[in-house]
Amino acid sequence: MTLNEIKEILENNPVALSTVTEENKPNVIAVAFVKIVQNQILITDNYMNETLQNIKANNNVCLVVWNKDWQGYKIVGAASYYNNGEWLDYVKKMSENKGLPAKGAILTDIEKIVKLG
């Protein structure tokens, strides 16, 4: 499977983003503004707190997305956080983020994609 095959589902449905705390406790949030850029996944940080702390301590993340027809994917990767520079500028310019804080950008290198179902 290619990123083009999952792009429509990923960019048009809420995504569950999972991280792990320093105490190895799971944390999951729903994120709405996700894009595929340069074979990586870009997520806007509008209101993240615990998720951001977790990524700084342990950059391993897992995303799950599916549509109303139950087609979906699990994506495992390593996240990097940007609160300045090119990626912050990118998310601030996204029309989806108009009127939102767009405090930062999470760029995830994809390590594994699993088709659900």
BELHU-V179599 format. One record per pair of residues at least 6 apart in sequence whose C-alpha atoms are under 8 Angstrom apart, sorted by the first residue. I is the first residue (numbers start at 1). J is the second residue. D is the distance in whole Angstrom. If there is no record, write none. Layout:
i:I j:J d:D
i:I j:J d:D
//
This chain:
i:3 j:36 d:8
i:3 j:39 d:7
i:6 j:72 d:8
i:6 j:73 d:8
i:7 j:35 d:8
i:7 j:36 d:7
i:9 j:65 d:7
i:9 j:66 d:7
i:9 j:67 d:6
i:9 j:72 d:7
i:10 j:34 d:7
i:10 j:35 d:7
i:10 j:65 d:6
i:10 j:66 d:8
i:11 j:33 d:7
i:11 j:34 d:5
i:11 j:35 d:6
i:11 j:36 d:8
i:13 j:32 d:7
i:13 j:65 d:7
i:13 j:66 d:7
i:13 j:67 d:6
i:14 j:30 d:6
i:14 j:31 d:6
i:14 j:32 d:5
i:14 j:33 d:8
i:14 j:65 d:7
i:15 j:30 d:6
i:15 j:31 d:5
i:15 j:32 d:6
i:15 j:34 d:8
i:15 j:63 d:7
i:15 j:64 d:6
i:15 j:65 d:5
i:15 j:66 d:8
i:16 j:28 d:6
i:16 j:29 d:6
i:16 j:30 d:5
i:16 j:31 d:6
i:16 j:63 d:5
i:16 j:64 d:5
i:16 j:65 d:6
i:17 j:28 d:5
i:17 j:29 d:5
i:17 j:30 d:6
i:17 j:31 d:7
i:17 j:61 d:7
i:17 j:62 d:6
i:17 j:63 d:5
i:17 j:64 d:7
i:18 j:26 d:7
i:18 j:27 d:6
i:18 j:28 d:4
i:18 j:29 d:7
i:18 j:61 d:6
i:18 j:62 d:5
i:18 j:63 d:6
i:19 j:26 d:6
i:19 j:27 d:5
i:19 j:28 d:6
i:19 j:51 d:6
i:19 j:54 d:6
i:19 j:55 d:7
i:19 j:58 d:8
i:19 j:59 d:8
i:19 j:60 d:7
i:19 j:61 d:5
i:19 j:62 d:7
i:20 j:26 d:5
i:20 j:27 d:6
i:20 j:54 d:6
i:20 j:55 d:8
i:20 j:58 d:7
i:20 j:60 d:8
i:20 j:61 d:8
i:21 j:27 d:7
i:21 j:53 d:8
i:21 j:54 d:5
i:21 j:57 d:8
i:21 j:58 d:8
i:22 j:54 d:7
i:22 j:57 d:6
i:22 j:58 d:7
i:27 j:50 d:8
i:27 j:51 d:7
i:28 j:51 d:8
i:29 j:51 d:8
i:31 j:43 d:8
i:33 j:43 d:6
i:33 j:44 d:6
i:33 j:96 d:7
i:33 j:97 d:8
i:34 j:41 d:7
i:34 j:42 d:6
i:34 j:43 d:5
i:34 j:44 d:7
i:35 j:41 d:6
i:35 j:42 d:5
i:35 j:43 d:7
i:36 j:42 d:6
i:39 j:109 d:8
i:39 j:110 d:8
i:40 j:107 d:7
i:40 j:108 d:6
i:40 j:109 d:5
i:40 j:110 d:6
i:41 j:106 d:8
i:41 j:107 d:6
i:41 j:108 d:5
i:41 j:109 d:7
i:41 j:110 d:7
i:42 j:105 d:7
i:42 j:106 d:6
i:42 j:107 d:5
i:42 j:108 d:6
i:43 j:105 d:6
i:43 j:106 d:5
i:43 j:107 d:7
i:44 j:91 d:6
i:44 j:102 d:6
i:44 j:103 d:8
i:44 j:104 d:6
i:44 j:105 d:5
i:44 j:106 d:6
i:45 j:102 d:6
i:45 j:103 d:6
i:45 j:104 d:5
i:45 j:105 d:6
i:45 j:106 d:7
i:46 j:100 d:7
i:46 j:101 d:5
i:46 j:102 d:5
i:46 j:103 d:6
i:46 j:104 d:7
i:47 j:101 d:8
i:47 j:103 d:8
i:52 j:81 d:8
i:55 j:61 d:8
i:55 j:79 d:7
i:55 j:80 d:8
i:55 j:81 d:8
i:56 j:81 d:8
i:59 j:78 d:5
i:59 j:79 d:5
i:59 j:80 d:7
i:60 j:76 d:8
i:60 j:77 d:6
i:60 j:78 d:5
i:60 j:79 d:6
i:61 j:76 d:6
i:61 j:77 d:6
i:61 j:78 d:6
i:61 j:79 d:7
i:62 j:74 d:7
i:62 j:75 d:6
i:62 j:76 d:4
i:62 j:77 d:6
i:63 j:74 d:6
i:63 j:75 d:5
i:63 j:76 d:6
i:64 j:72 d:7
i:64 j:73 d:6
i:64 j:74 d:4
i:64 j:75 d:6
i:65 j:72 d:5
i:65 j:73 d:6
i:65 j:74 d:7
i:66 j:72 d:4
i:66 j:73 d:7
i:70 j:117 d:8
i:71 j:116 d:7
i:71 j:117 d:7
i:72 j:115 d:6
i:72 j:116 d:5
i:72 j:117 d:7
i:73 j:113 d:7
i:73 j:114 d:6
i:73 j:115 d:5
i:73 j:116 d:5
i:74 j:113 d:6
i:74 j:114 d:5
i:74 j:115 d:6
i:74 j:116 d:7
i:75 j:110 d:7
i:75 j:111 d:8
i:75 j:112 d:6
i:75 j:113 d:5
i:75 j:114 d:6
i:76 j:110 d:6
i:76 j:111 d:6
i:76 j:112 d:5
i:76 j:113 d:6
i:77 j:108 d:6
i:77 j:109 d:5
i:77 j:110 d:4
i:77 j:111 d:5
i:77 j:112 d:7
i:78 j:108 d:5
i:78 j:109 d:5
i:78 j:110 d:7
i:78 j:111 d:7
i:79 j:106 d:6
i:79 j:107 d:6
i:79 j:108 d:4
i:79 j:109 d:6
i:80 j:106 d:6
i:80 j:107 d:5
i:80 j:108 d:6
i:81 j:104 d:7
i:81 j:105 d:6
i:81 j:106 d:5
i:81 j:107 d:6
i:82 j:88 d:6
i:82 j:104 d:6
i:82 j:105 d:5
i:82 j:106 d:6
i:82 j:107 d:8
i:83 j:103 d:6
i:83 j:104 d:4
i:83 j:105 d:6
i:84 j:104 d:7
i:87 j:104 d:8
i:87 j:105 d:6
i:88 j:102 d:8
i:88 j:103 d:7
i:88 j:104 d:5
i:88 j:105 d:5
i:91 j:97 d:7
i:91 j:102 d:6
i:91 j:104 d:8
i:91 j:105 d:7
i:92 j:98 d:8
i:92 j:102 d:6
//
